[in-house]
Amino acid sequence: MAAGAAAGAWVLVLSLWGAVVGSQNITARIGKPLVLNCKGAPKKPPQQLEWKLNTGRTEAWKVLSPQGGPWDSVARILPNGSLLLPAVGIQDEGTFRCRATSRNGKETKSNYQVRVYQIPGKPEIVDPASELTAGVPNKVGTCVSEGSYPAGTLSWHLDGKPLIPDGKGASVKEETRRHPETGLFTLQSELMVTPARGGAPRPTFSCSFSPSLPRRRALHTAPFQLTVWGEGREPVPLKEVQLMVEPEGGAVAPGSTVTLTCEAPAQPPPQIHWIKDGTPLPLPPSPVLLLPDVGPQDQGTYSCVATHPSHGPQESRAVSISIIETGEEGPTAGSVGGSGLGTLALALGILGGLGTAALLIGAIMWRRRQQRGKERILPNTPPQEGPRTPGGGGGACRAESVRGA
């Protein structure tokens, strides 16, 4: 066999170096390579070892030779004495044993019990009910899981808690099928419930798949909610879907809260889902969409879709959510705030000081100009006759001189 291919497989597989002598339980995923270590074997040829196996591919113990043979496509011995299964399958479940003799004559035995598994896809609910009626048996839906090995189990949950079928209020019809070629399992579980009168009006159901192997996590369906109606109550069809936004208009400042309310009056109440920019939002059904602490990522066009049993999905008109920038580096038009007030006050103080200084300088210049005019005109003025009275002719003369000048 090619040494490069064996080395590549060695990197990808589960290697069991240092395995203790005795039996070990090994689990391997279907289709993946598996390497089992032969304890005590020399790392390089020549080696004295023997691998034998008893699996679904054999009727009895099969002995493998280090020199290779027709089983090389299923299992072959590597140069270091380990056993390689290139692609483990369901038929490879069984017992593997190795007996090795070291160069000093010590014999060591290794024993492995191999089990394989395959993880299915997430379970799904097919043909789910749209509503339930109190006091009578109702089919909730059928939970389906495909492609598992071993088969595993399906279980139902009511309001997040395990739902135990009692044959009265809840019953389950299960079916298990196995693919004739791959050997993988398909599980089905149909749930019937009889809601109590006066019980929970909107119960939530879900289903989960649990693998048969330990340390494997369960897989869950998405929960779905149903409305329970009393007998004889008439449903009210869905008419028009209205979308309300608060604050009105949808334009808000960063950090504000926006509330979108989808009004779809109908009985039973429809399920409300939300759409942003043409893409459904991954949220549970709710008639109210709250956007706290709005940021740029929340801007866009929103609408709601109401789904009613007597009606197809009906979408509301779209509303736009936008952000009014307040301007962190400076106030926007029509607003003054924060540090802008201090800047404005400083500017007004400077302008006021400049205005006062200008008035003082103007008054001084006017006073000096008046004084110079008086000094030029008074020497040419004829002497006055008679006594001068305060504020009399002299005052009139000075006024005329100033105008003449």
VOGU-3710 file (C-alpha; in Angstrom, 3 decimals, decimal comma):
1> maagaaagaw> 0,000/0,000/0,000  1,090/3,594/-0,631  2,942/4,984/2,362  1,692/8,538/1,635  -1,977/7,494/1,758  -1,400/5,644/5,035  0,324/8,685/6,548  -2,504/10,996/5,478  -5,104/8,707/6,989  -3,059/8,562/10,169
11> vlvlslwgav> -3,429/12,325/10,652  -7,203/12,330/10,187  -8,198/9,357/12,243  -8,744/8,510/15,866  -5,410/7,219/17,102  -5,204/5,139/20,245  -1,512/5,295/21,198  -0,805/4,076/24,663  -4,023/2,060/24,935  -4,076/-0,188/27,977
21> vgsqnitari> -4,166/-3,920/27,629  -7,717/-5,247/27,828  -11,013/-4,373/26,165  -11,800/-0,822/25,082  -15,096/0,552/23,775  -14,607/2,671/20,667  -17,229/4,761/18,823  -16,566/6,016/15,307  -18,652/8,099/12,902  -19,858/6,319/9,789
31> gkplvlnckg> -17,788/7,083/6,709  -14,759/8,327/8,667  -11,395/6,475/8,972  -10,505/4,631/12,162  -7,085/3,440/13,408  -6,694/0,868/16,170  -3,287/0,581/17,845  -1,649/-2,801/18,358  -0,174/-2,557/21,838  3,338/-3,882/22,194
41> apkkppqqle> 4,103/-4,187/18,467  7,509/-2,958/17,220  7,233/0,358/15,426  8,894/-0,972/12,277  9,096/-4,325/10,493  10,002/-7,047/11,025  7,058/-7,587/13,364  5,399/-10,572/14,883  1,704/-9,642/15,164  -1,719/-10,849/14,201
51> wklntgrtea> -4,990/-8,948/13,777  -8,324/-10,745/13,735  -11,821/-9,412/13,768  -15,386/-10,576/14,195  -17,805/-8,059/12,662  -20,886/-7,853/10,474  -18,662/-8,510/7,481  -17,504/-11,907/8,775  -19,223/-15,146/9,737  -16,441/-15,976/12,207
61> wkvlspqggp> -13,062/-14,617/13,198  -11,163/-13,174/10,251  -7,348/-13,124/10,435  -5,511/-10,325/8,608  -1,962/-10,590/7,328  0,611/-7,752/7,473  1,461/-8,582/3,868  -1,990/-7,394/2,763  -4,733/-9,085/0,801  -8,212/-8,681/-0,648
71> wdsvarilpn> -9,452/-7,055/2,593  -7,193/-4,014/2,153  -10,123/-1,833/1,009  -11,931/-2,644/4,275  -9,104/-2,996/6,803  -5,343/-3,181/6,432  -2,324/-3,284/8,690  -0,088/-0,206/8,645  3,735/-0,389/8,754  3,720/0,365/12,492
81> gslllpavgi> 1,374/-2,573/13,174  -1,825/-0,549/13,707  -5,057/-1,476/11,902  -6,631/1,063/9,526  -10,288/1,047/8,507  -10,402/3,680/5,714  -14,148/4,296/5,925  -15,882/2,665/8,847  -19,439/1,424/8,249  -22,285/-0,258/10,061
91> qdegtfrcra> -20,919/-3,686/9,090  -17,659/-2,884/10,894  -19,296/-3,006/14,310  -17,844/-5,826/16,325  -14,689/-7,074/18,066  -11,093/-6,405/16,975  -8,107/-8,169/18,570  -4,366/-7,868/18,108  -1,616/-10,124/19,450  1,923/-8,791/19,170
101> tsrngketks> 5,298/-10,195/20,189  8,106/-7,756/20,926  11,713/-8,380/19,875  12,553/-9,632/23,373  9,746/-12,196/23,151  7,065/-10,464/25,263  3,514/-11,046/24,027  0,821/-8,336/24,358  -2,871/-8,523/23,442  -5,221/-5,658/22,597
111> nyqvrvyqip> -9,005/-5,957/22,420  -11,519/-3,382/21,037  -15,314/-3,277/20,870  -16,226/-0,933/18,002  -19,596/0,780/17,579  -20,486/3,274/14,865  -22,946/6,160/14,759  -24,459/8,722/12,428  -25,932/12,063/13,517  -29,157/12,949/11,679
121> gkpeivdpas> -30,275/16,388/10,625  -32,431/18,470/12,950  -35,912/17,003/13,407  -38,838/18,772/11,750  -42,548/19,162/12,430  -44,613/18,257/9,377  -48,319/19,113/8,925  -48,540/21,139/12,183  -51,978/22,136/13,433  -53,121/25,751/13,108
131> eltagvpnkv> -55,321/25,702/16,232  -56,741/23,357/18,865  -60,228/22,811/20,247  -60,682/22,256/23,989  -62,311/19,056/25,180  -61,716/17,008/22,003  -58,671/15,141/20,588  -56,516/17,252/18,259  -53,548/16,314/16,102  -50,665/18,676/16,948
141> gtcvsegsyp> -48,317/17,467/14,220  -45,798/14,805/13,207  -42,139/15,020/14,259  -39,701/13,460/11,764  -35,975/12,647/12,107  -34,052/11,153/9,163  -30,628/9,515/8,821  -29,699/8,372/12,338  -27,734/5,359/13,576  -28,454/3,875/16,023
151> agtlswhldg> -32,127/4,730/15,790  -32,398/7,073/18,800  -35,668/8,413/20,179  -38,091/11,298/19,607  -39,822/13,140/22,437  -42,296/16,022/22,695  -42,229/19,111/24,922  -45,052/21,303/26,152  -44,156/24,848/27,217  -40,505/23,826/27,483
161> kplipdgkga> -41,132/20,752/29,681  -41,173/17,053/28,659  -44,640/15,922/27,599  -45,346/12,431/28,970  -48,052/10,613/26,970  -50,731/9,261/29,297  -53,172/7,961/26,693  -55,808/10,488/27,780  -54,736/14,092/27,533  -51,797/13,220/25,276
171> svkeetrrhp> -50,942/10,232/23,119  -48,123/9,478/20,675  -48,050/7,223/17,639  -44,472/6,249/16,714  -42,983/4,647/13,608  -39,395/3,562/12,847  -38,137/2,715/9,359  -34,690/1,565/8,221  -33,236/2,284/4,802  -32,525/-1,020/3,003
181> etglftlqse> -29,211/0,191/1,520  -27,657/2,642/3,981  -29,024/1,012/7,143  -29,891/4,473/8,565  -33,116/5,080/10,495  -36,079/7,399/9,968  -38,257/8,110/13,014  -41,778/9,553/13,130  -43,821/10,603/16,138  -47,408/11,861/15,806
191> lmvtpargga> -48,780/13,779/18,806  -52,476/13,938/19,748  -53,680/16,122/22,632  -56,998/16,892/24,271  -56,731/20,386/25,789  -58,600/20,837/29,037  -61,456/23,346/29,102  -60,247/26,494/30,783  -56,615/25,458/30,360  -53,733/27,401/28,836
201> prptfscsfs> -55,061/29,405/25,851  -51,798/29,350/23,833  -49,615/26,274/24,555  -46,177/25,948/22,930  -44,992/22,622/21,499  -41,603/21,342/20,327  -39,918/18,028/19,526  -36,385/16,699/20,103  -34,222/13,805/18,909  -31,993/12,030/21,463
211> pslprrralh> -29,122/9,814/20,199  -28,733/6,333/21,671  -25,015/6,861/22,334  -23,786/8,660/25,464  -22,282/12,149/25,396  -24,253/13,107/22,299  -26,424/16,206/22,541  -30,115/16,211/21,664  -31,398/18,035/18,576  -34,500/20,241/18,856
221> tapfqltvwg> -37,121/21,598/16,497  -38,181/25,222/16,607  -41,074/25,700/19,079  -44,484/26,648/17,726  -47,526/28,052/19,490  -51,176/27,119/19,014  -54,420/28,753/20,144  -56,968/26,667/22,058  -60,640/27,408/21,354  -63,731/26,440/23,273
231> egrepvplke> -66,356/24,329/21,561  -68,876/26,252/19,463  -66,879/29,479/19,251  -66,970/31,030/15,805  -63,729/32,277/14,299  -63,470/35,884/13,093  -61,669/36,218/9,732  -58,678/38,466/9,289  -59,447/41,732/7,506  -56,681/44,293/7,331
241> vqlmvepegg> -53,257/44,400/8,947  -52,225/47,772/10,383  -48,686/48,679/11,425  -48,268/51,467/13,966  -44,958/53,089/14,869  -44,108/55,111/17,973  -42,758/57,786/17,783  -44,911/58,672/14,827  -43,007/59,068/11,587  -40,186/56,721/12,599
251> avapgstvtl> -37,469/59,410/12,722  -35,666/59,261/16,082  -32,431/60,327/17,733  -29,709/57,715/18,408  -30,321/55,781/21,608  -34,090/56,259/21,494  -36,662/53,466/21,690  -38,966/52,606/18,785  -42,096/50,484/19,241  -43,743/48,798/16,252
261> tceapaqppp> -47,224/47,367/16,833  -48,950/45,078/14,339  -52,735/45,228/14,654  -54,507/42,284/13,040  -57,949/41,844/14,638  -59,147/38,281/14,100  -60,218/35,208/16,001  -58,259/33,138/16,651  -55,441/35,690/16,899  -53,053/35,341/13,954
271> qihwikdgtp> -49,347/34,699/14,291  -47,321/37,841/13,659  -43,866/37,725/12,090  -41,608/40,663/11,229  -39,733/41,640/8,075  -36,891/44,144/7,711  -35,724/45,297/4,288  -37,508/42,351/2,688  -35,867/39,711/4,941  -37,787/37,869/7,724
281> lplppspvll> -36,360/38,519/11,182  -35,452/35,363/13,174  -37,763/36,207/16,087  -40,601/34,315/17,765  -44,124/35,407/16,745  -45,206/38,598/18,507  -47,538/41,509/17,693  -45,019/43,997/19,140  -41,473/44,653/17,967  -39,398/46,723/20,388
291> lpdvgpqdqg> -36,211/48,445/19,210  -34,396/49,778/22,297  -31,320/51,986/22,070  -31,719/52,528/18,323  -28,496/52,692/16,302  -27,516/52,774/12,622  -28,008/49,017/12,355  -31,730/49,471/13,131  -32,418/51,819/10,224  -34,481/50,344/7,420
301> tyscvathps> -37,969/49,451/6,230  -40,157/47,299/8,496  -43,412/45,426/7,925  -45,336/42,648/9,657  -47,003/39,528/8,290  -50,118/38,064/9,924  -50,922/34,384/9,330  -54,477/33,260/10,092  -56,027/29,762/9,723  -58,868/31,070/7,535
311> hgpqesravs> -56,566/33,335/5,552  -53,211/33,219/3,849  -50,305/35,368/5,050  -51,189/39,062/4,882  -48,521/41,769/5,008  -48,916/45,285/6,354  -47,720/48,476/4,752  -44,060/49,225/5,302  -42,713/51,931/7,600  -39,227/53,402/7,628
321> isiietgeeg> -37,066/53,855/10,703  -34,376/56,521/10,374  -31,976/58,272/12,721  -31,755/62,039/13,174  -28,080/62,787/13,726  -27,454/65,182/16,618  -23,850/65,864/15,565  -21,330/64,971/18,235  -18,744/67,485/16,861  -21,138/70,418/16,752
331> ptagsvggsg> -24,859/71,231/17,102  -27,143/70,833/14,126  -29,307/73,644/12,828  -31,977/74,678/15,274  -30,376/73,040/18,306  -27,886/74,119/20,925  -26,676/71,777/23,555  -23,873/70,593/25,767  -20,549/72,246/25,007  -22,244/74,447/22,339
341> lgtlalalgi> -23,704/76,644/25,075  -20,253/77,422/26,466  -18,905/78,243/22,995  -21,856/80,523/22,257  -21,467/82,357/25,578  -17,761/82,888/24,964  -18,430/84,272/21,481  -21,093/86,672/22,791  -18,728/87,867/25,535  -15,967/88,586/23,037
351> lgglgtaall> -18,354/90,428/20,695  -19,746/92,449/23,605  -16,240/93,454/24,699  -15,282/94,485/21,182  -18,469/96,568/20,869  -17,798/98,391/24,123  -14,213/99,112/23,112  -15,402/100,465/19,748  -17,851/102,839/21,457  -15,164/104,163/23,797
361> igaimwrrrq> -12,705/104,726/20,955  -15,404/106,492/18,910  -16,285/108,781/21,810  -12,620/109,691/22,410  -12,018/110,428/18,709  -15,165/112,577/18,506  -14,076/114,512/21,607  -10,603/115,165/20,216  -12,038/116,249/16,869  -14,325/118,726/18,621
371> qrgkerilpn> -11,422/120,122/20,663  -9,259/120,654/17,551  -12,078/122,495/15,824  -12,487/124,856/18,757  -8,772/125,669/18,838  -8,771/126,610/15,094  -11,861/128,866/15,159  -11,646/130,834/18,443  -8,610/133,144/17,492  -10,524/134,622/14,480
381> tppqegprtp> -13,687/135,379/16,429  -14,289/139,177/17,014  -14,415/140,282/20,647  -17,876/140,362/22,129  -19,453/143,557/23,470  -21,075/143,686/26,787  -21,081/141,108/29,486  -21,150/137,362/28,606  -23,816/135,316/30,113  -23,360/131,602/30,749
391> gggggacrae> -24,894/129,509/28,035  -25,768/132,712/25,978  -24,234/134,154/22,850  -20,918/132,413/23,381  -22,634/129,085/23,263  -24,356/130,095/20,032  -21,089/131,239/18,546  -19,352/127,975/19,330  -22,189/126,049/17,784  -21,957/128,131/14,578
401> svrga> -18,183/127,679/14,536  -18,475/124,002/14,726  -20,999/123,969/11,871  -18,776/126,350/9,861  -15,816/124,214/10,425
//
